[in-house]
Amino acid sequence: MENNIIILEDEDGAEIEFETLDVFEFEDHVFFALAEVLPEEEEDDGVLIMMVDGDIDSDDAELVMVEDEELLKRAFDEFVRRDSEFSEDE
C-alpha cells in the first residue's frame, strides 16, 4: 500500500498525522490499521486499529475507536495475520 497519510484530531483538538498501514474488511466491518507519523529519531511500532462507522463510500463515514475489546483484539489479530502474509510474499 502506498504511503497514505490521514489526519485525525485528538480529544484536545490537536491534529495528528497517521500513515495508513492497511484497510481491511473483517466480521462485517471495515478497519484501518494506522501508525502515527513520528520524526525518524522517535520510532514507535505501535498500531492503532480504527473502524469505519457508516458506508465507507459515503461522505458520512467516520473512523471511530473500536469500543468492543474482543472485536478490537480479533481485528488486530487479523491485521497481524494479513501483515505476516504480505511480508512472506515479498
C-alpha positions in Angstrom: 0.0 0.0 0.0 1.2 3.5 -0.8 2.1 5.9 2.0 -1.3 7.3 2.6 -1.4 9.9 5.3 -4.6 10.9 7.2 -5.0 13.5 9.8 -7.1 12.8 12.9 -7.9 15.1 15.9 -7.3 14.0 19.4 -9.7 14.8 22.3 -8.0 18.2 22.7 -8.4 19.2 19.0 -4.7 18.7 18.2 -4.1 17.3 14.7 -2.1 14.1 14.5 -0.8 12.5 11.2 -1.1 8.8 10.7 0.1 6.5 7.9 -2.5 4.0 6.7 -0.8 0.6 7.0 -3.8 -1.5 5.9 -7.5 -1.2 5.2 -9.4 -4.5 5.5 -12.9 -6.0 5.9 -13.4 -8.3 8.8 -16.6 -9.5 10.6 -18.8 -7.2 8.5 -16.8 -4.1 9.4 -14.1 -2.1 7.6 -11.0 -1.5 9.7 -8.0 0.8 9.3 -4.6 -0.1 10.7 -2.7 3.2 11.4 0.7 4.2 12.6 1.4 7.7 13.9 3.9 9.6 11.8 6.8 10.5 14.0 10.2 12.1 13.4 12.8 9.5 12.5 14.5 9.7 15.9 11.2 8.8 17.6 10.4 5.3 16.3 7.3 3.7 17.6 6.0 0.3 16.3 2.5 0.8 17.8 -0.5 0.3 15.6 -3.9 1.9 16.0 -6.9 -0.1 14.8 -10.0 2.0 14.0 -13.3 1.1 12.5 -15.4 2.8 9.8 -18.8 3.9 11.1 -21.2 4.1 8.2 -20.7 3.3 4.5 -17.1 3.7 3.6 -18.1 5.1 0.2 -20.2 7.8 1.6 -19.3 11.3 2.8 -20.8 10.5 6.2 -18.4 7.7 7.0 -16.2 8.3 10.1 -13.3 6.5 11.7 -14.1 5.6 15.2 -12.4 3.8 18.1 -13.4 0.2 18.5 -15.3 0.1 21.8 -15.7 -3.7 22.0 -12.3 -5.0 23.4 -12.9 -8.5 22.0 -13.6 -7.2 18.5 -10.6 -5.0 18.7 -8.4 -8.0 19.6 -9.7 -10.1 16.8 -9.3 -7.2 14.3 -5.7 -6.7 15.5 -5.0 -10.4 15.1 -6.4 -10.2 11.6 -4.1 -7.3 10.8 -1.1 -9.2 12.1 -2.1 -12.3 10.0 -2.5 -10.1 6.9 0.8 -8.3 7.6 2.6 -11.7 8.0 1.2 -12.9 4.7 2.2 -9.7 3.0 5.8 -10.0 4.4 6.1 -13.6 3.3 5.1 -12.6 -0.3 8.0 -10.1 -0.6 
